[in-house]
Amino acid sequence: MTRRTPRGLIAAATATAALLAPAGAASASGAVSAPAEPQARVFMVNPVQSSGDQSLSDAKDSADAVPASSYALAALRNLDGSGGLSGRWAYIRSETGAPAKTADAGTYNRHDDQFEQVMAYFWVNEAQEYLQGLGFGSELPGANNRAQPIRINQWGADNSFFTDKKAEIRFGKGGVDDAEDAEVIVHEYGHAVHNAQVPGFGTSPEAGAIGEAFGDYLAVEVGAHADARYGWPLKADLACVADWDSVAYSVAPHCLRRIDRNKVYGDRVGEVHADGEIWSRALLDIRGALGARVADRIIVNAQFGFAPDTSFKDAAATTIATAQRMYGKSAADAVRAAFKAREIPGIQ
């Protein structure tokens, strides 16, 4: 969910796409080299974040609305060799317009329907690779380590969501099409991760707020990791979520939400996105105290122990206990301090 409408998350079985390993090319020496990965043209998280230009606007999907410098070429990894956007961690189930071809992925721009398809595949894959890099799926349990089905621009409203029926993500359109902003894409993937960890997660107001918070936090983390990995520029506030998607409905500096607000538990208003800013600030503070890798291993691993209707109090206690088990007292104290600063009940 990227905006205002809370939706329940219920587990659903989804078939994983079969993977076909493409053959490598033989060299003169007889050795087999790895095949070249298709190159995709993608936004470096989003155009506002990479350029710092708060005056950018959608201009009805115009290719000229953003500078060419907002794009980068990056490899499309983990594809199944079919020629389409189908792979180990993501596949485009349906789309508006003709299906994107991996052979053409380096040529699309935001005016093309295929651009959002490429963005969704790239960033969902990037998010799962980030989780894999933290050890989820190897030394730690997998966190949505399956092929995630995605529908692009199939939702007519300016909203996106993880559906409770087919365990798929659906991206909307209107204003800036949602799949043009990596932080919207990864936010929705955060809901898929939560649901894979705890089927039916988000059945109480506080659990719903935690779900929104984790989606926002994961979006920031994956974007920051990609910036560092590829050497991309970061010219906007990291704590601001979905700078590009929000240009149509927010004032500059544009933000859908922030993960650094100074809200505490007593500031709850009963709306999951607003209340999620309490939890996301705690996650950001854990990151600041322990560093991104340690913090995220604790944060994600703790979620396996959440109940579908968990409260802030119980989820915080579980996260503290997870930190203690994984890294000892010092880490647990840092996590406790972050939740205590948000005035979460029962945290001393």
C-alpha positions as CSV (number, residue, x, y, z in Angstrom):
1,M,0.0,0.0,0.0
2,T,1.5,3.3,-0.9
3,R,-1.1,5.8,0.3
4,R,-4.3,5.9,2.2
5,T,-6.3,2.7,2.0
6,P,-5.4,-0.1,4.4
7,R,-5.8,-3.5,3.0
8,G,-5.7,-6.9,4.7
9,L,-2.9,-9.2,3.8
10,I,-3.8,-12.9,3.6
11,A,-1.5,-15.6,2.5
12,A,-2.0,-17.2,-0.9
13,A,-0.1,-19.9,-2.6
14,T,1.8,-18.8,-5.7
15,A,3.6,-20.9,-8.1
16,T,7.3,-20.1,-8.6
17,A,8.4,-19.6,-12.1
18,A,10.8,-22.2,-13.4
19,L,14.3,-21.0,-14.1
20,L,16.1,-21.8,-17.3
21,A,19.9,-21.3,-17.2
22,P,21.1,-19.8,-20.5
23,A,24.1,-21.3,-22.0
24,G,27.4,-19.4,-21.9
25,A,29.5,-18.6,-24.9
26,A,32.6,-20.7,-25.6
27,S,35.9,-18.8,-25.8
28,A,38.8,-19.7,-28.1
29,S,40.4,-21.6,-25.2
30,G,37.3,-23.8,-24.9
31,A,36.3,-22.2,-21.6
32,V,32.6,-21.2,-21.2
33,S,32.1,-17.6,-20.2
34,A,29.0,-16.3,-18.4
35,P,26.4,-14.8,-20.7
36,A,26.1,-11.1,-20.7
37,E,23.1,-9.9,-18.7
38,P,20.6,-7.7,-20.5
39,Q,21.0,-4.0,-19.7
40,A,17.9,-2.0,-18.5
41,R,17.3,1.7,-18.5
42,V,16.0,2.6,-15.0
43,F,15.6,5.5,-12.8
44,M,18.3,5.9,-10.1
45,V,15.6,5.3,-7.4
46,N,13.6,8.3,-8.7
47,P,14.3,11.5,-10.7
48,V,13.8,13.9,-7.8
49,Q,16.1,11.9,-5.5
50,S,18.9,11.6,-8.1
51,S,18.7,15.2,-9.4
52,G,17.5,17.2,-6.4
53,D,15.1,19.0,-8.7
54,Q,11.9,19.6,-6.7
55,S,10.3,21.3,-9.7
56,L,10.0,18.1,-11.8
57,S,6.4,17.2,-12.8
58,D,4.7,14.3,-14.6
59,A,3.6,16.3,-17.6
60,K,1.3,13.4,-18.7
61,D,4.1,10.8,-18.9
62,S,6.2,13.0,-21.2
63,A,9.6,11.7,-22.0
64,D,10.9,15.3,-21.8
65,A,9.6,15.9,-18.3
66,V,12.8,14.5,-16.7
67,P,16.4,14.9,-17.8
68,A,18.2,12.0,-19.5
69,S,20.6,12.1,-16.6
70,S,17.9,10.7,-14.3
71,Y,18.3,7.3,-16.0
72,A,21.0,4.7,-15.7
73,L,21.8,1.4,-17.3
74,A,21.9,-1.5,-15.0
75,A,21.8,-5.3,-15.4
76,L,18.6,-7.3,-15.3
77,R,19.7,-10.2,-13.2
78,N,18.2,-13.6,-12.4
79,L,16.1,-13.8,-15.6
80,D,14.9,-17.2,-16.9
81,G,16.1,-16.7,-20.4
82,S,12.6,-16.4,-21.9
83,G,13.2,-13.0,-23.4
84,G,10.6,-11.4,-21.1
85,L,10.5,-10.0,-17.6
86,S,10.4,-13.3,-15.8
87,G,13.0,-14.6,-13.3
88,R,14.0,-16.1,-10.0
89,W,12.6,-13.3,-7.8
90,A,10.0,-11.5,-9.9
91,Y,7.8,-11.8,-13.0
92,I,5.4,-9.5,-14.7
93,R,2.1,-11.3,-14.8
94,S,0.2,-8.7,-16.8
95,E,0.7,-5.2,-18.0
96,T,-0.8,-2.2,-19.9
97,G,0.7,-2.2,-23.4
98,A,2.8,-4.8,-25.1
99,P,5.1,-6.9,-22.8
100,A,8.6,-5.5,-22.4
101,K,11.4,-7.4,-24.1
102,T,14.7,-7.8,-22.3
103,A,16.5,-7.2,-25.6
104,D,14.9,-3.7,-25.7
105,A,15.1,-2.9,-22.0
106,G,17.9,-0.4,-22.4
107,T,15.9,1.7,-24.8
108,Y,12.6,2.4,-23.0
109,N,11.8,5.7,-21.3
110,R,9.0,6.8,-19.0
111,H,6.7,7.6,-22.0
112,D,6.7,3.9,-22.9
113,D,4.4,1.5,-21.1
114,Q,7.3,-1.0,-21.0
115,F,9.4,1.3,-18.8
116,E,7.3,0.7,-15.7
117,Q,7.5,-3.1,-16.3
118,V,11.2,-2.9,-16.4
119,M,11.3,-0.7,-13.3
120,A,9.1,-3.2,-11.4
121,Y,11.2,-6.2,-12.3
122,F,14.5,-4.5,-11.6
123,W,13.6,-3.1,-8.2
124,V,11.7,-6.1,-6.9
125,N,14.8,-8.2,-7.9
126,E,17.0,-5.6,-6.2
127,A,15.0,-5.8,-3.0
128,Q,15.2,-9.6,-2.8
129,E,18.9,-9.5,-3.6
130,Y,19.3,-7.0,-0.7
131,L,17.6,-9.4,1.7
132,Q,19.6,-12.3,0.3
133,G,22.8,-10.3,1.0
134,L,21.7,-10.0,4.6
135,G,21.6,-13.8,4.9
136,F,17.8,-14.4,4.4
137,G,17.5,-17.5,2.4
138,S,20.8,-18.9,3.5
139,E,21.9,-18.7,7.2
140,L,18.5,-17.1,8.1
141,P,15.0,-18.1,6.9
142,G,14.0,-16.9,3.4
143,A,11.9,-13.7,3.4
144,N,9.6,-13.9,0.3
145,N,12.4,-15.8,-1.6
146,R,10.1,-16.7,-4.5
147,A,9.1,-15.3,-7.8
148,Q,6.9,-12.3,-6.9
149,P,4.0,-11.8,-9.4
150,I,3.4,-8.2,-10.5
151,R,0.7,-6.5,-12.5
152,I,1.6,-3.1,-14.0
153,N,-0.9,-0.2,-14.5
154,Q,-3.8,-2.6,-14.1
155,W,-5.2,-0.5,-11.2
156,G,-6.9,2.6,-12.6
157,A,-6.6,4.6,-9.4
158,D,-3.5,6.4,-8.2
159,N,-2.8,3.7,-5.7
160,S,-0.8,0.5,-5.4
161,F,-1.2,-2.5,-3.2
162,F,-0.3,-6.0,-2.3
163,T,-3.4,-8.0,-2.9
164,D,-4.8,-10.5,-0.4
165,K,-6.1,-12.9,-3.1
166,K,-3.1,-13.9,-5.2
167,A,-0.1,-12.7,-3.2
168,E,0.7,-10.3,-6.0
169,I,1.6,-6.7,-6.3
170,R,-0.5,-4.3,-8.4
171,F,0.7,-0.9,-9.4
172,G,-1.6,1.9,-10.2
173,K,-1.4,4.9,-12.5
174,G,-2.5,8.5,-12.5
175,G,-0.2,11.4,-11.9
176,V,3.3,9.8,-11.9
177,D,2.6,6.1,-12.6
178,D,3.4,4.3,-9.4
179,A,6.0,1.9,-10.9
180,E,8.1,4.9,-12.0
181,D,9.3,5.4,-8.4
182,A,11.5,2.7,-6.9
183,E,10.4,3.6,-3.4
184,V,6.8,2.9,-4.2
185,I,7.8,-0.4,-5.8
186,V,9.9,-1.5,-2.8
187,H,7.3,-0.3,-0.3
188,E,4.7,-2.7,-1.8
189,Y,7.3,-5.4,-1.9
190,G,7.7,-4.9,1.9
191,H,4.1,-5.9,2.3
192,A,4.8,-9.1,0.3
193,V,7.7,-9.8,2.6
194,H,5.7,-9.3,5.7
195,N,2.9,-11.6,4.4
196,A,5.4,-14.3,3.5
197,Q,6.9,-14.2,6.9
198,V,3.5,-14.0,8.8
199,P,0.5,-15.1,6.7
200,G,-2.3,-12.7,7.3
201,F,-0.1,-10.0,8.8
202,G,-1.8,-6.7,9.4
203,T,-5.2,-7.6,10.9
204,S,-5.1,-5.0,13.7
205,P,-4.6,-1.2,13.4
206,E,-1.2,-1.3,15.0
207,A,0.0,-4.3,12.9
208,G,-1.2,-2.4,9.9
209,A,0.8,0.6,10.9
210,I,3.9,-1.6,11.4
211,G,3.4,-3.0,7.9
212,E,3.3,0.5,6.4
213,A,6.3,1.5,8.4
214,F,8.4,-1.5,7.3
215,G,7.4,-0.9,3.7
216,D,8.6,2.7,3.9
217,Y,11.8,1.8,5.7
218,L,12.7,-1.0,3.3
219,A,12.1,1.3,0.4
220,V,14.7,3.8,1.8
221,E,17.1,1.0,2.7
222,V,17.1,-0.7,-0.7
223,G,17.4,2.7,-2.5
224,A,20.3,3.7,-0.3
225,H,22.0,0.4,-0.9
226,A,21.5,0.7,-4.7
227,D,22.9,4.2,-4.6
228,A,26.1,3.0,-2.9
229,R,26.3,-0.2,-5.0
230,Y,26.1,1.6,-8.4
231,G,27.6,5.0,-7.4
232,W,24.3,6.8,-8.1
233,P,23.8,10.4,-6.8
234,L,21.6,11.1,-3.8
235,K,20.6,14.7,-3.9
236,A,17.4,14.7,-1.8
237,D,16.6,13.8,1.8
238,L,17.0,10.1,2.3
239,A,14.3,10.0,5.0
240,C,11.7,11.2,2.5
241,V,9.8,8.4,0.8
242,A,8.6,8.5,-2.8
243,D,9.8,12.0,-3.7
244,W,8.9,11.5,-7.4
245,D,5.5,9.8,-7.0
246,S,4.3,12.5,-4.7
247,V,5.0,15.5,-6.9
248,A,1.3,15.6,-7.9
249,Y,-0.1,15.7,-4.4
250,S,2.5,17.3,-2.1
251,V,4.3,20.6,-1.8
252,A,8.0,20.8,-2.2
253,P,10.1,19.3,-0.9
254,H,7.9,16.4,-2.1
255,C,7.3,13.4,0.2
256,L,4.7,10.7,0.4
257,R,5.8,10.1,4.0
258,R,8.9,10.5,6.1
259,I,10.7,8.0,8.3
260,D,12.3,10.5,10.6
261,R,9.4,12.2,12.2
262,N,9.4,12.8,15.9
263,K,6.1,11.1,16.6
264,V,5.5,9.0,19.7
265,Y,2.9,6.4,20.7
266,G,0.6,9.0,22.1
267,D,0.4,10.7,18.7
268,R,-1.6,7.8,17.1
269,V,-4.6,8.9,15.1
270,G,-5.9,5.5,14.0
271,E,-4.7,5.7,10.4
272,V,-2.1,3.1,9.5
273,H,0.1,5.3,7.3
274,A,0.2,8.2,9.7
275,D,0.8,5.9,12.7
276,G,3.4,4.0,10.8
277,E,5.7,7.0,11.1
278,I,6.1,6.2,14.8
279,W,7.4,2.7,14.0
280,S,9.5,3.7,11.0
281,R,11.3,6.3,13.1
282,A,12.3,3.6,15.6
283,L,13.6,1.5,12.8
284,L,15.7,4.4,11.4
285,D,17.1,5.0,14.9
286,I,18.1,1.3,15.2
287,R,19.9,1.7,11.8
288,G,21.6,4.8,13.1
289,A,22.8,3.0,16.3
290,L,23.8,-0.3,14.8
291,G,24.5,0.3,11.1
292,A,22.3,-0.8,8.2
293,R,23.4,-4.4,7.9
294,V,23.1,-5.4,11.6
295,A,19.9,-3.3,12.1
296,D,18.2,-4.8,9.1
297,R,19.2,-8.4,10.0
298,I,17.6,-7.8,13.4
299,I,14.5,-6.0,12.1
300,V,13.6,-8.5,9.3
301,N,14.4,-11.6,11.4
302,A,12.3,-10.3,14.3
303,Q,9.3,-10.1,12.0
304,F,9.1,-13.9,11.8
305,G,8.0,-13.8,15.4
306,F,5.2,-11.3,15.0
307,A,1.5,-12.2,15.3
308,P,-0.8,-11.2,12.4
309,D,-2.5,-8.7,14.8
310,T,0.6,-7.8,16.8
311,S,0.7,-4.6,18.9
312,F,3.5,-2.1,19.0
313,K,4.4,-3.3,22.5
314,D,4.6,-7.0,21.5
315,A,6.5,-6.3,18.2
316,A,9.0,-4.1,20.0
317,A,9.6,-6.8,22.7
318,T,10.1,-9.4,20.0
319,T,12.6,-7.2,18.1
320,I,14.6,-6.5,21.3
321,A,14.7,-10.2,22.1
322,T,15.9,-10.9,18.6
323,A,18.7,-8.4,18.9
324,Q,19.7,-10.0,22.2
325,R,19.7,-13.5,20.6
326,M,21.6,-12.4,17.5
327,Y,24.1,-9.9,18.7
328,G,24.0,-9.7,22.5
329,K,23.1,-7.1,25.2
330,S,24.7,-4.0,23.5
331,A,22.5,-4.5,20.4
332,A,19.4,-5.2,22.5
333,D,20.0,-2.1,24.5
334,A,20.2,0.0,21.3
335,V,17.0,-1.5,20.0
336,R,15.3,-0.9,23.3
337,A,16.4,2.7,23.4
338,A,14.9,3.3,19.9
339,F,11.5,2.0,21.0
340,K,11.6,3.7,24.3
341,A,12.2,7.0,22.6
342,R,8.9,6.4,20.7
343,E,7.2,5.9,24.1
344,I,6.1,2.4,23.1
345,P,4.2,1.0,26.1
346,G,6.0,-1.5,28.4
347,I,9.5,-0.7,27.0
348,Q,11.8,0.2,29.9
